[in-house]
């Protein structure tokens, strides 16, 4: 099932931020399922994505974009308050590359 967020979609009163509750409410409005089931579905999707990224897998959502994990190099940064050099340990960072449809937003 494809759920599209249409022009009638109103984001939360917190400004222009789209929060998880907004997504859950949109699923309820579009599908008619209960809020509890919609919350469980959205939570399951996010947990599956987190688990895949933890394992180093790539997540490709056609028409939306690609999430992947890239290694982050070790480096030297500066503490903005003191100006002292700080060693930055190597790690991993999640990267997102938008798909063609998302890049053409106006």
PyMOL commands that place a pseudoatom at each C-alpha (Angstrom):
pseudoatom trace, name=CA, resn=UNK, resi=1, chain=A, elem=C, hetatm=0, pos=[0.000, 0.000, 0.000]
pseudoatom trace, name=CA, resn=UNK, resi=2, chain=A, elem=C, hetatm=0, pos=[1.284, 3.471, -0.874]
pseudoatom trace, name=CA, resn=UNK, resi=3, chain=A, elem=C, hetatm=0, pos=[0.371, 6.295, 1.470]
pseudoatom trace, name=CA, resn=UNK, resi=4, chain=A, elem=C, hetatm=0, pos=[0.830, 9.741, 0.016]
pseudoatom trace, name=CA, resn=UNK, resi=5, chain=A, elem=C, hetatm=0, pos=[0.831, 12.877, 2.106]
pseudoatom trace, name=CA, resn=UNK, resi=6, chain=A, elem=C, hetatm=0, pos=[-1.378, 15.272, 0.216]
pseudoatom trace, name=CA, resn=UNK, resi=7, chain=A, elem=C, hetatm=0, pos=[-1.906, 19.016, 0.179]
pseudoatom trace, name=CA, resn=UNK, resi=8, chain=A, elem=C, hetatm=0, pos=[-4.556, 18.655, 2.907]
pseudoatom trace, name=CA, resn=UNK, resi=9, chain=A, elem=C, hetatm=0, pos=[-1.887, 17.353, 5.285]
pseudoatom trace, name=CA, resn=UNK, resi=10, chain=A, elem=C, hetatm=0, pos=[-1.271, 19.711, 8.203]
pseudoatom trace, name=CA, resn=UNK, resi=11, chain=A, elem=C, hetatm=0, pos=[2.013, 19.446, 10.104]
pseudoatom trace, name=CA, resn=UNK, resi=12, chain=A, elem=C, hetatm=0, pos=[2.103, 19.692, 13.883]
pseudoatom trace, name=CA, resn=UNK, resi=13, chain=A, elem=C, hetatm=0, pos=[1.738, 23.065, 15.590]
pseudoatom trace, name=CA, resn=UNK, resi=14, chain=A, elem=C, hetatm=0, pos=[5.453, 22.947, 16.444]
pseudoatom trace, name=CA, resn=UNK, resi=15, chain=A, elem=C, hetatm=0, pos=[6.224, 24.815, 13.239]
pseudoatom trace, name=CA, resn=UNK, resi=16, chain=A, elem=C, hetatm=0, pos=[7.394, 23.270, 9.985]
pseudoatom trace, name=CA, resn=UNK, resi=17, chain=A, elem=C, hetatm=0, pos=[8.592, 20.051, 11.623]
pseudoatom trace, name=CA, resn=UNK, resi=18, chain=A, elem=C, hetatm=0, pos=[6.959, 16.765, 10.678]
pseudoatom trace, name=CA, resn=UNK, resi=19, chain=A, elem=C, hetatm=0, pos=[6.972, 14.519, 13.727]
pseudoatom trace, name=CA, resn=UNK, resi=20, chain=A, elem=C, hetatm=0, pos=[6.227, 10.809, 14.076]
pseudoatom trace, name=CA, resn=UNK, resi=21, chain=A, elem=C, hetatm=0, pos=[2.756, 11.548, 15.477]
pseudoatom trace, name=CA, resn=UNK, resi=22, chain=A, elem=C, hetatm=0, pos=[1.915, 13.435, 12.259]
pseudoatom trace, name=CA, resn=UNK, resi=23, chain=A, elem=C, hetatm=0, pos=[2.856, 10.370, 10.209]
pseudoatom trace, name=CA, resn=UNK, resi=24, chain=A, elem=C, hetatm=0, pos=[0.763, 8.118, 12.462]
pseudoatom trace, name=CA, resn=UNK, resi=25, chain=A, elem=C, hetatm=0, pos=[-2.238, 10.450, 12.161]
pseudoatom trace, name=CA, resn=UNK, resi=26, chain=A, elem=C, hetatm=0, pos=[-1.877, 10.528, 8.373]
pseudoatom trace, name=CA, resn=UNK, resi=27, chain=A, elem=C, hetatm=0, pos=[-1.829, 6.713, 8.240]
pseudoatom trace, name=CA, resn=UNK, resi=28, chain=A, elem=C, hetatm=0, pos=[-5.000, 6.655, 10.365]
pseudoatom trace, name=CA, resn=UNK, resi=29, chain=A, elem=C, hetatm=0, pos=[-6.706, 9.227, 8.098]
pseudoatom trace, name=CA, resn=UNK, resi=30, chain=A, elem=C, hetatm=0, pos=[-5.734, 7.496, 4.835]
pseudoatom trace, name=CA, resn=UNK, resi=31, chain=A, elem=C, hetatm=0, pos=[-6.341, 3.886, 5.837]
pseudoatom trace, name=CA, resn=UNK, resi=32, chain=A, elem=C, hetatm=0, pos=[-9.023, 4.038, 8.519]
pseudoatom trace, name=CA, resn=UNK, resi=33, chain=A, elem=C, hetatm=0, pos=[-7.150, 1.676, 10.838]
pseudoatom trace, name=CA, resn=UNK, resi=34, chain=A, elem=C, hetatm=0, pos=[-7.001, 2.359, 14.557]
pseudoatom trace, name=CA, resn=UNK, resi=35, chain=A, elem=C, hetatm=0, pos=[-4.430, 4.747, 15.941]
pseudoatom trace, name=CA, resn=UNK, resi=36, chain=A, elem=C, hetatm=0, pos=[-2.849, 1.919, 17.960]
pseudoatom trace, name=CA, resn=UNK, resi=37, chain=A, elem=C, hetatm=0, pos=[-2.348, -0.228, 14.850]
pseudoatom trace, name=CA, resn=UNK, resi=38, chain=A, elem=C, hetatm=0, pos=[-1.052, 2.731, 12.854]
pseudoatom trace, name=CA, resn=UNK, resi=39, chain=A, elem=C, hetatm=0, pos=[1.426, 3.550, 15.615]
pseudoatom trace, name=CA, resn=UNK, resi=40, chain=A, elem=C, hetatm=0, pos=[2.574, -0.076, 15.681]
pseudoatom trace, name=CA, resn=UNK, resi=41, chain=A, elem=C, hetatm=0, pos=[3.008, -0.084, 11.882]
pseudoatom trace, name=CA, resn=UNK, resi=42, chain=A, elem=C, hetatm=0, pos=[5.011, 3.160, 11.802]
pseudoatom trace, name=CA, resn=UNK, resi=43, chain=A, elem=C, hetatm=0, pos=[7.122, 2.045, 14.758]
pseudoatom trace, name=CA, resn=UNK, resi=44, chain=A, elem=C, hetatm=0, pos=[7.805, -1.298, 13.028]
pseudoatom trace, name=CA, resn=UNK, resi=45, chain=A, elem=C, hetatm=0, pos=[8.974, 0.466, 9.867]
pseudoatom trace, name=CA, resn=UNK, resi=46, chain=A, elem=C, hetatm=0, pos=[11.347, 2.721, 11.805]
pseudoatom trace, name=CA, resn=UNK, resi=47, chain=A, elem=C, hetatm=0, pos=[12.698, -0.149, 13.912]
pseudoatom trace, name=CA, resn=UNK, resi=48, chain=A, elem=C, hetatm=0, pos=[13.330, -2.201, 10.755]
pseudoatom trace, name=CA, resn=UNK, resi=49, chain=A, elem=C, hetatm=0, pos=[15.201, 0.714, 9.219]
pseudoatom trace, name=CA, resn=UNK, resi=50, chain=A, elem=C, hetatm=0, pos=[17.312, 1.193, 12.365]
pseudoatom trace, name=CA, resn=UNK, resi=51, chain=A, elem=C, hetatm=0, pos=[18.159, -2.498, 12.503]
pseudoatom trace, name=CA, resn=UNK, resi=52, chain=A, elem=C, hetatm=0, pos=[19.176, -2.557, 8.837]
pseudoatom trace, name=CA, resn=UNK, resi=53, chain=A, elem=C, hetatm=0, pos=[21.413, 0.494, 9.260]
pseudoatom trace, name=CA, resn=UNK, resi=54, chain=A, elem=C, hetatm=0, pos=[23.012, -0.992, 12.395]
pseudoatom trace, name=CA, resn=UNK, resi=55, chain=A, elem=C, hetatm=0, pos=[23.935, -4.048, 10.320]
pseudoatom trace, name=CA, resn=UNK, resi=56, chain=A, elem=C, hetatm=0, pos=[25.463, -1.802, 7.659]
pseudoatom trace, name=CA, resn=UNK, resi=57, chain=A, elem=C, hetatm=0, pos=[22.729, -2.498, 5.098]
pseudoatom trace, name=CA, resn=UNK, resi=58, chain=A, elem=C, hetatm=0, pos=[21.590, 0.017, 2.517]
pseudoatom trace, name=CA, resn=UNK, resi=59, chain=A, elem=C, hetatm=0, pos=[17.931, 1.126, 2.521]
pseudoatom trace, name=CA, resn=UNK, resi=60, chain=A, elem=C, hetatm=0, pos=[16.555, 2.091, -0.876]
pseudoatom trace, name=CA, resn=UNK, resi=61, chain=A, elem=C, hetatm=0, pos=[13.093, 3.651, -1.037]
pseudoatom trace, name=CA, resn=UNK, resi=62, chain=A, elem=C, hetatm=0, pos=[12.300, 4.097, -4.719]
pseudoatom trace, name=CA, resn=UNK, resi=63, chain=A, elem=C, hetatm=0, pos=[11.102, 7.591, -5.505]
pseudoatom trace, name=CA, resn=UNK, resi=64, chain=A, elem=C, hetatm=0, pos=[12.285, 8.852, -2.118]
pseudoatom trace, name=CA, resn=UNK, resi=65, chain=A, elem=C, hetatm=0, pos=[15.965, 8.146, -1.604]
pseudoatom trace, name=CA, resn=UNK, resi=66, chain=A, elem=C, hetatm=0, pos=[18.705, 5.927, -0.229]
pseudoatom trace, name=CA, resn=UNK, resi=67, chain=A, elem=C, hetatm=0, pos=[19.991, 5.637, 3.344]
pseudoatom trace, name=CA, resn=UNK, resi=68, chain=A, elem=C, hetatm=0, pos=[23.385, 4.065, 3.970]
pseudoatom trace, name=CA, resn=UNK, resi=69, chain=A, elem=C, hetatm=0, pos=[26.079, 3.976, 6.619]
pseudoatom trace, name=CA, resn=UNK, resi=70, chain=A, elem=C, hetatm=0, pos=[29.488, 5.406, 5.802]
pseudoatom trace, name=CA, resn=UNK, resi=71, chain=A, elem=C, hetatm=0, pos=[32.628, 5.272, 7.919]
pseudoatom trace, name=CA, resn=UNK, resi=72, chain=A, elem=C, hetatm=0, pos=[33.699, 8.559, 9.442]
pseudoatom trace, name=CA, resn=UNK, resi=73, chain=A, elem=C, hetatm=0, pos=[37.416, 9.337, 9.545]
pseudoatom trace, name=CA, resn=UNK, resi=74, chain=A, elem=C, hetatm=0, pos=[39.317, 10.158, 12.667]
pseudoatom trace, name=CA, resn=UNK, resi=75, chain=A, elem=C, hetatm=0, pos=[40.334, 13.757, 12.905]
pseudoatom trace, name=CA, resn=UNK, resi=76, chain=A, elem=C, hetatm=0, pos=[41.175, 16.735, 15.020]
pseudoatom trace, name=CA, resn=UNK, resi=77, chain=A, elem=C, hetatm=0, pos=[38.581, 19.340, 15.916]
pseudoatom trace, name=CA, resn=UNK, resi=78, chain=A, elem=C, hetatm=0, pos=[38.503, 22.354, 18.181]
pseudoatom trace, name=CA, resn=UNK, resi=79, chain=A, elem=C, hetatm=0, pos=[36.485, 23.042, 21.289]
pseudoatom trace, name=CA, resn=UNK, resi=80, chain=A, elem=C, hetatm=0, pos=[34.593, 26.241, 20.389]
pseudoatom trace, name=CA, resn=UNK, resi=81, chain=A, elem=C, hetatm=0, pos=[34.729, 27.558, 23.962]
pseudoatom trace, name=CA, resn=UNK, resi=82, chain=A, elem=C, hetatm=0, pos=[38.391, 27.011, 24.754]
pseudoatom trace, name=CA, resn=UNK, resi=83, chain=A, elem=C, hetatm=0, pos=[39.934, 26.632, 21.324]
pseudoatom trace, name=CA, resn=UNK, resi=84, chain=A, elem=C, hetatm=0, pos=[41.711, 23.484, 22.525]
pseudoatom trace, name=CA, resn=UNK, resi=85, chain=A, elem=C, hetatm=0, pos=[42.283, 20.719, 20.005]
pseudoatom trace, name=CA, resn=UNK, resi=86, chain=A, elem=C, hetatm=0, pos=[40.085, 17.663, 20.453]
pseudoatom trace, name=CA, resn=UNK, resi=87, chain=A, elem=C, hetatm=0, pos=[40.634, 14.243, 18.942]
pseudoatom trace, name=CA, resn=UNK, resi=88, chain=A, elem=C, hetatm=0, pos=[37.595, 13.014, 16.991]
pseudoatom trace, name=CA, resn=UNK, resi=89, chain=A, elem=C, hetatm=0, pos=[37.373, 9.209, 17.081]
pseudoatom trace, name=CA, resn=UNK, resi=90, chain=A, elem=C, hetatm=0, pos=[36.486, 7.215, 13.958]
pseudoatom trace, name=CA, resn=UNK, resi=91, chain=A, elem=C, hetatm=0, pos=[32.864, 6.195, 13.729]
pseudoatom trace, name=CA, resn=UNK, resi=92, chain=A, elem=C, hetatm=0, pos=[29.955, 5.698, 11.406]
pseudoatom trace, name=CA, resn=UNK, resi=93, chain=A, elem=C, hetatm=0, pos=[27.466, 8.188, 10.055]
pseudoatom trace, name=CA, resn=UNK, resi=94, chain=A, elem=C, hetatm=0, pos=[24.103, 7.652, 8.359]
pseudoatom trace, name=CA, resn=UNK, resi=95, chain=A, elem=C, hetatm=0, pos=[23.892, 9.398, 5.002]
pseudoatom trace, name=CA, resn=UNK, resi=96, chain=A, elem=C, hetatm=0, pos=[20.804, 10.121, 2.909]
pseudoatom trace, name=CA, resn=UNK, resi=97, chain=A, elem=C, hetatm=0, pos=[20.808, 10.664, -0.835]
pseudoatom trace, name=CA, resn=UNK, resi=98, chain=A, elem=C, hetatm=0, pos=[17.459, 11.928, -2.146]
pseudoatom trace, name=CA, resn=UNK, resi=99, chain=A, elem=C, hetatm=0, pos=[15.862, 10.257, -5.154]
pseudoatom trace, name=CA, resn=UNK, resi=100, chain=A, elem=C, hetatm=0, pos=[15.043, 12.056, -8.390]
pseudoatom trace, name=CA, resn=UNK, resi=101, chain=A, elem=C, hetatm=0, pos=[11.460, 12.844, -7.392]
pseudoatom trace, name=CA, resn=UNK, resi=102, chain=A, elem=C, hetatm=0, pos=[12.587, 14.330, -4.080]
pseudoatom trace, name=CA, resn=UNK, resi=103, chain=A, elem=C, hetatm=0, pos=[15.318, 16.420, -5.722]
pseudoatom trace, name=CA, resn=UNK, resi=104, chain=A, elem=C, hetatm=0, pos=[12.821, 18.150, -7.988]
pseudoatom trace, name=CA, resn=UNK, resi=105, chain=A, elem=C, hetatm=0, pos=[10.700, 19.553, -5.133]
pseudoatom trace, name=CA, resn=UNK, resi=106, chain=A, elem=C, hetatm=0, pos=[9.904, 23.217, -5.473]
for i in range(1, 106): cmd.bond("trace and resi %d" % i, "trace and resi %d" % (i + 1))
show_as sticks, trace
zoom trace
